[in-house]
Amino acid sequence: MHPTLLKNASLVIPNAQLLINIVRQRVRQLIRGHRPLIAAPPGMGFCDVALSEVIAGKLTYEASPGIKPDNSFVPIVTFPGVHSEKKAA
């Protein structure tokens, strides 16, 4: 993994955990035979290809509905009349 690519990709996606998961999933796809979304020179590693795709704007993310933008979770709301207590077997 080239440190310059990592630094530039972290400017595009500032959340390190999110960047790691995006790159991890993309590397998994590339290992399985998916084609790169950018023109990659021969011999470039899968991780470098994934980071280059993030830098080029080819890979983005969408926040899930249960997570706020500040990475805190939304509290779970229970339905009326539903009891969360478990009965003993």
C-alpha positions as CSV (number, residue, x, y, z in Angstrom):
1,M,0.0,0.0,0.0
2,H,1.5,3.3,-1.1
3,P,1.3,6.0,1.7
4,T,0.6,8.8,-0.7
5,L,-2.5,7.0,-2.0
6,L,-3.6,6.4,1.5
7,K,-3.2,10.1,2.4
8,N,-5.1,11.3,-0.7
9,A,-7.9,8.8,-0.1
10,S,-8.3,9.9,3.5
11,L,-8.9,13.4,2.2
12,V,-11.8,12.1,0.1
13,I,-13.2,9.9,2.9
14,P,-12.1,11.4,6.2
15,N,-13.5,8.6,8.4
16,A,-10.7,6.0,8.7
17,Q,-13.0,3.1,9.6
18,L,-15.3,3.8,6.7
19,L,-12.3,4.1,4.3
20,I,-10.9,0.8,5.6
21,N,-14.2,-1.0,5.0
22,I,-14.7,0.5,1.5
23,V,-11.2,-0.6,0.5
24,R,-11.6,-4.0,2.1
25,Q,-14.7,-4.7,0.2
26,R,-13.3,-3.5,-3.1
27,V,-10.1,-5.6,-2.6
28,R,-12.3,-8.6,-2.0
29,Q,-14.1,-7.9,-5.3
30,L,-10.9,-7.4,-7.2
31,I,-9.5,-10.7,-5.9
32,R,-12.6,-12.4,-7.1
33,G,-12.0,-11.2,-10.6
34,H,-13.9,-7.9,-11.0
35,R,-12.3,-5.4,-13.3
36,P,-10.8,-2.1,-12.0
37,L,-12.9,1.0,-12.5
38,I,-9.7,3.0,-13.4
39,A,-6.9,2.3,-15.8
40,A,-4.4,0.5,-13.5
41,P,-0.9,-0.3,-14.7
42,P,0.2,-3.9,-14.6
43,G,1.7,-5.0,-11.2
44,M,-0.3,-2.5,-9.2
45,G,-1.6,-4.1,-6.0
46,F,-5.3,-4.6,-5.3
47,C,-5.2,-2.2,-2.3
48,D,-3.5,0.5,-4.4
49,V,-6.1,0.0,-7.1
50,A,-9.0,0.4,-4.6
51,L,-7.4,3.5,-3.1
52,S,-6.9,5.0,-6.5
53,E,-10.6,4.3,-7.3
54,V,-11.6,6.2,-4.1
55,I,-9.3,9.1,-5.1
56,A,-10.8,9.2,-8.6
57,G,-14.3,9.4,-7.1
58,K,-15.3,6.0,-8.6
59,L,-16.1,4.5,-5.1
60,T,-18.5,6.3,-2.8
61,Y,-20.6,5.3,0.2
62,E,-24.1,5.7,1.5
63,A,-24.8,6.0,5.2
64,S,-27.1,3.4,6.6
65,P,-30.4,4.7,8.2
66,G,-29.3,3.5,11.7
67,I,-26.2,5.7,11.9
68,K,-26.0,9.4,12.2
69,P,-23.4,11.4,10.3
70,D,-21.4,11.9,13.6
71,N,-21.1,8.1,13.9
72,S,-23.4,7.8,16.9
73,F,-26.2,5.3,16.7
74,V,-29.9,6.2,16.6
75,P,-31.8,4.7,19.6
76,I,-34.0,1.8,18.8
77,V,-37.7,2.5,19.2
78,T,-39.9,-0.4,20.3
79,F,-43.4,-0.9,19.0
80,P,-46.2,-0.2,21.5
81,G,-47.4,-3.3,23.3
82,V,-44.3,-5.3,22.6
83,H,-42.4,-6.5,25.6
84,S,-38.7,-7.1,25.3
85,E,-38.5,-9.4,28.3
86,K,-37.7,-13.0,27.6
87,K,-39.5,-15.8,29.3
88,A,-37.6,-18.6,31.0
89,A,-37.6,-21.9,29.2
